[in-house]
Amino acid sequence: MKTCFGYIRVSTARQGDGASLEAQKDAIKAFASQNNLTVIKWFEEQETASKTGRPIFDTMLRSLRNGAADGVIIHKIDRSSRNYSDWARLDEISRLGIKIFFAADSLDFDSRGGRLLADIQMALAADYSRNLSLEVKKGIYGRVAMGIFPFRAPLGYLDNGGGKLKTIDPKKGPLVKLAFELYGSGEYSITSLTTEMASRGLIGLGGRPVVRRNIETMLRNPFYIGKMLVCGKLYDGAHEPLITAAQFQQVKTVKKNRTQKKSTKHFMLFRGLLHCADCGRMLTGERQKSHIYYRCHTTNCCHGTIREDRLKSEMERQLRQLQISSEDQAEIAERLKTWLSDTGTSELETSLRLRLADTRARQERLTDLLVDGTISQADFDVRKLNTEFELQILRDELARLENQQKAEEDLGALLAMATNLGVVFAAAEPAEQRSIIKNCTERLSAGKNGVNLQPAEWLEMIEAMKDDPDAIPTPEAFGLLCSGRSGKTAGPVHRHGESPG
């Protein structure tokens, strides 16, 4: 009685959970019994046979070459191989005298006619795999053309079945959005962000804890701004974006140009924000005993050290001096509302539309350059990706500008904050206090004469409108005012009726 191996295979783990493997095993047992063969070992695999590199199949062939059995019984030819390389390896061991049996195919592998039939069936199996691959790709790109992502939903989105759009996960989606905001602030490294998001309850697929690799993959995935990266090319998605293109670009910029340390042992409220009033260098935070001190390390600088709690108290005092009264808040809000209902943002809107048209024209010229051979495909892909991001940022800015009601709500919240700056700062958590410092100050320095605070431009605009009943912001300044962040691009506040240029 000859000894044989039994080899059974399915293409995926899902198929392995069904009855296919057991059915193959039963057929092989029946064949062995009818032909006086003994199966001494089973080899079970859950891998596609369209490509080479099946580990269990390779192990079985090595064992056969070493004389561990007289032959092998396989259910059908397409269970053994769907590619010519593995089929040639089976032919090789057959030439060594090792018997190859197919339980469901009535053919003699050792005869010329049987081998011919086997070769034909294997060719049909290989062609079936190739055709199936083409059909699958056709289906994938058909869905991509419709804006539907044909693969598993990324973290923060939900799968709704084949051919349907991914939707934002109500639990994980807000946490993923928060992760982009935190990393874009520059206050977190990938490692510290992973720890932070895990503590906030973000989990990966299958309920597993989120790990660094999940966060890295998430931060570079354009799916979150409504794009789909498929086989190295970017496509427009029909799903709802989770973040704006500007946020995504900010994350890319922070990741590329990080200058902060990747992790800090202690939270320091003024780290990277406080300059020396004497030499202009950044003050360094140090923890000594139970207090944090900031000192200048420039040689011969006469600046001493200052404790963080004292800095914090002085910051609160100066913010209280900057805040406006509730009466001024109401008056400024009414004037801005009147200005918004007129043509206050028309110039900025015109500028954005012109920039959109210019960017679209540059994108169209890219295609001509590629066709003419002026630029390579790789250069074209990079430039197209950059213009796609630029277009998305401009669209986001235009949408924000066109949403007048949302602008008024933002402005109302900003004016409310400006009315209670000191109170808001005193009641905020340390991380929120740091955000207030960054958003409300243009430059912060400390020296022998105390703390010097230069207000952010949006606060100076509000101050100007408080002191001058006729002052209103330029369209560019209004965009800065709504954002509530300091910057260099805003225009001045001018009197009503004056030319902004």
RAURBEL-V640847 format. One record per residue. N is the residue number from 1. RES is the residue in three letters. PHI is phi as a letter, one per 20 degrees, with the letter a starting at -180 (NA if undefined). Layout:
N|RES|PHI + N|RES|PHI
This chain:
1|MET|NA + 2|LYS|e + 3|THR|e + 4|CYS|b + 5|PHE|e + 6|GLY|d + 7|TYR|d + 8|ILE|c + 9|ARG|b + 10|VAL|c + 11|SER|e + 12|THR|c + 13|ALA|f + 14|ARG|f + 15|GLN|f + 16|GLY|f + 17|ASP|f + 18|GLY|e + 19|ALA|e + 20|SER|f + 21|LEU|f + 22|GLU|f + 23|ALA|f + 24|GLN|f + 25|LYS|f + 26|ASP|f + 27|ALA|f + 28|ILE|f + 29|LYS|f + 30|ALA|f + 31|PHE|f + 32|ALA|f + 33|SER|f + 34|GLN|f + 35|ASN|d + 36|ASN|l + 37|LEU|d + 38|THR|c + 39|VAL|e + 40|ILE|e + 41|LYS|b + 42|TRP|d + 43|PHE|d + 44|GLU|d + 45|GLU|c + 46|GLN|c + 47|GLU|b + 48|THR|f + 49|ALA|e + 50|SER|f + 51|LYS|c + 52|THR|f + 53|GLY|o + 54|ARG|f + 55|PRO|f + 56|ILE|f + 57|PHE|f + 58|ASP|f + 59|THR|f + 60|MET|f + 61|LEU|f + 62|ARG|f + 63|SER|f + 64|LEU|f + 65|ARG|f + 66|ASN|e + 67|GLY|n + 68|ALA|f + 69|ALA|b + 70|ASP|e + 71|GLY|a + 72|VAL|b + 73|ILE|d + 74|ILE|c + 75|HIS|f + 76|LYS|b + 77|ILE|f + 78|ASP|f + 79|ARG|f + 80|SER|e + 81|SER|a + 82|ARG|c + 83|ASN|b + 84|TYR|f + 85|SER|f + 86|ASP|f + 87|TRP|f + 88|ALA|f + 89|ARG|f + 90|LEU|f + 91|ASP|f + 92|GLU|f + 93|ILE|f + 94|SER|f + 95|ARG|f + 96|LEU|e + 97|GLY|n + 98|ILE|e + 99|LYS|e + 100|ILE|c + 101|PHE|d + 102|PHE|d + 103|ALA|f + 104|ALA|d + 105|ASP|d + 106|SER|e + 107|LEU|b + 108|ASP|d + 109|PHE|f + 110|ASP|e + 111|SER|e + 112|ARG|f + 113|GLY|f + 114|GLY|f + 115|ARG|f + 116|LEU|f + 117|LEU|f + 118|ALA|f + 119|ASP|f + 120|ILE|f + 121|GLN|f + 122|MET|f + 123|ALA|f + 124|LEU|f + 125|ALA|f + 126|ALA|f + 127|ASP|f + 128|TYR|f + 129|SER|f + 130|ARG|f + 131|ASN|f + 132|LEU|f + 133|SER|f + 134|LEU|f + 135|GLU|f + 136|VAL|f + 137|LYS|f + 138|LYS|f + 139|GLY|f + 140|ILE|f + 141|TYR|f + 142|GLY|f + 143|ARG|f + 144|VAL|f + 145|ALA|f + 146|MET|e + 147|GLY|n + 148|ILE|d + 149|PHE|f + 150|PRO|e + 151|PHE|d + 152|ARG|f + 153|ALA|f + 154|PRO|f + 155|LEU|g + 156|GLY|o + 157|TYR|c + 158|LEU|d + 159|ASP|e + 160|ASN|c + 161|GLY|o + 162|GLY|f + 163|GLY|m + 164|LYS|d + 165|LEU|f + 166|LYS|f + 167|THR|d + 168|ILE|f + 169|ASP|f + 170|PRO|f + 171|LYS|e + 172|LYS|e + 173|GLY|g + 174|PRO|f + 175|LEU|f + 176|VAL|f + 177|LYS|f + 178|LEU|f + 179|ALA|f + 180|PHE|f + 181|GLU|f + 182|LEU|f + 183|TYR|f + 184|GLY|f + 185|SER|f + 186|GLY|n + 187|GLU|e + 188|TYR|c + 189|SER|e + 190|ILE|f + 191|THR|f + 192|SER|f + 193|LEU|f + 194|THR|g + 195|THR|f + 196|GLU|f + 197|MET|f + 198|ALA|f + 199|SER|f + 200|ARG|e + 201|GLY|o + 202|LEU|f + 203|ILE|c + 204|GLY|e + 205|LEU|f + 206|GLY|m + 207|GLY|m + 208|ARG|f + 209|PRO|f + 210|VAL|f + 211|VAL|c + 212|ARG|g + 213|ARG|f + 214|ASN|f + 215|ILE|f + 216|GLU|f + 217|THR|f + 218|MET|f + 219|LEU|f + 220|ARG|d + 221|ASN|e + 222|PRO|f + 223|PHE|g + 224|TYR|f + 225|ILE|d + 226|GLY|n + 227|LYS|d + 228|MET|c + 229|LEU|e + 230|VAL|c + 231|CYS|l + 232|GLY|n + 233|LYS|d + 234|LEU|e + 235|TYR|c + 236|ASP|f + 237|GLY|d + 238|ALA|e + 239|HIS|f + 240|GLU|f + 241|PRO|f + 242|LEU|e + 243|ILE|c + 244|THR|e + 245|ALA|f + 246|ALA|f + 247|GLN|f + 248|PHE|f + 249|GLN|f + 250|GLN|f + 251|VAL|f + 252|LYS|f + 253|THR|f + 254|VAL|f + 255|LYS|f + 256|LYS|f + 257|ASN|d + 258|ARG|f + 259|THR|c + 260|GLN|f + 261|LYS|f + 262|LYS|f + 263|SER|b + 264|THR|c + 265|LYS|f + 266|HIS|c + 267|PHE|f + 268|MET|c + 269|LEU|f + 270|PHE|d + 271|ARG|f + 272|GLY|m + 273|LEU|d + 274|LEU|d + 275|HIS|d + 276|CYS|f + 277|ALA|f + 278|ASP|e + 279|CYS|d + 280|GLY|n + 281|ARG|f + 282|MET|f + 283|LEU|e + 284|THR|d + 285|GLY|e + 286|GLU|c + 287|ARG|d + 288|GLN|c + 289|LYS|l + 290|SER|d + 291|HIS|c + 292|ILE|d + 293|TYR|d + 294|TYR|d + 295|ARG|c + 296|CYS|e + 297|HIS|d + 298|THR|f + 299|THR|f + 300|ASN|m + 301|CYS|f + 302|CYS|e + 303|HIS|f + 304|GLY|e + 305|THR|d + 306|ILE|c + 307|ARG|f + 308|GLU|f + 309|ASP|f + 310|ARG|f + 311|LEU|g + 312|LYS|f + 313|SER|f + 314|GLU|f + 315|MET|f + 316|GLU|f + 317|ARG|f + 318|GLN|f + 319|LEU|f + 320|ARG|f + 321|GLN|f + 322|LEU|f + 323|GLN|f + 324|ILE|d + 325|SER|e + 326|SER|f + 327|GLU|f + 328|ASP|f + 329|GLN|g + 330|ALA|f + 331|GLU|f + 332|ILE|f + 333|ALA|f + 334|GLU|f + 335|ARG|f + 336|LEU|f + 337|LYS|f + 338|THR|f + 339|TRP|f + 340|LEU|f + 341|SER|f + 342|ASP|e + 343|THR|c + 344|GLY|f + 345|THR|d + 346|SER|f + 347|GLU|f + 348|LEU|f + 349|GLU|f + 350|THR|f + 351|SER|f + 352|LEU|f + 353|ARG|f + 354|LEU|f + 355|ARG|f + 356|LEU|f + 357|ALA|f + 358|ASP|f + 359|THR|f + 360|ARG|f + 361|ALA|f + 362|ARG|f + 363|GLN|f + 364|GLU|f + 365|ARG|f + 366|LEU|g + 367|THR|f + 368|ASP|f + 369|LEU|f + 370|LEU|f + 371|VAL|f + 372|ASP|f + 373|GLY|n + 374|THR|f + 375|ILE|c + 376|SER|e + 377|GLN|f + 378|ALA|f + 379|ASP|f + 380|PHE|f + 381|ASP|f + 382|VAL|f + 383|ARG|f + 384|LYS|f + 385|LEU|f + 386|ASN|f + 387|THR|f + 388|GLU|f + 389|PHE|f + 390|GLU|f + 391|LEU|f + 392|GLN|f + 393|ILE|f + 394|LEU|f + 395|ARG|f + 396|ASP|f + 397|GLU|f + 398|LEU|f + 399|ALA|f + 400|ARG|f + 401|LEU|f + 402|GLU|f + 403|ASN|e + 404|GLN|f + 405|GLN|f + 406|LYS|f + 407|ALA|f + 408|GLU|f + 409|GLU|f + 410|ASP|g + 411|LEU|f + 412|GLY|f + 413|ALA|f + 414|LEU|f + 415|LEU|f + 416|ALA|f + 417|MET|f + 418|ALA|f + 419|THR|e + 420|ASN|c + 421|LEU|g + 422|GLY|f + 423|VAL|f + 424|VAL|f + 425|PHE|f + 426|ALA|f + 427|ALA|e + 428|ALA|f + 429|GLU|f + 430|PRO|g + 431|ALA|f + 432|GLU|f + 433|GLN|f + 434|ARG|f + 435|SER|f + 436|ILE|f + 437|ILE|g + 438|LYS|f + 439|ASN|e + 440|CYS|d + 441|THR|c + 442|GLU|e + 443|ARG|b + 444|LEU|c + 445|SER|c + 446|ALA|c + 447|GLY|b + 448|LYS|f + 449|ASN|e + 450|GLY|o + 451|VAL|e + 452|ASN|d + 453|LEU|d + 454|GLN|e + 455|PRO|f + 456|ALA|f + 457|GLU|f + 458|TRP|f + 459|LEU|f + 460|GLU|f + 461|MET|f + 462|ILE|f + 463|GLU|f + 464|ALA|f + 465|MET|f + 466|LYS|f + 467|ASP|e + 468|ASP|c + 469|PRO|f + 470|ASP|e + 471|ALA|f + 472|ILE|c + 473|PRO|f + 474|THR|f + 475|PRO|g + 476|GLU|f + 477|ALA|f + 478|PHE|f + 479|GLY|f + 480|LEU|f + 481|LEU|f + 482|CYS|f + 483|SER|f + 484|GLY|m + 485|ARG|c + 486|SER|f + 487|GLY|a + 488|LYS|d + 489|THR|e + 490|ALA|f + 491|GLY|e + 492|PRO|f + 493|VAL|e + 494|HIS|c + 495|ARG|f + 496|HIS|g + 497|GLY|n + 498|GLU|f + 499|SER|f + 500|PRO|f + 501|GLY|d
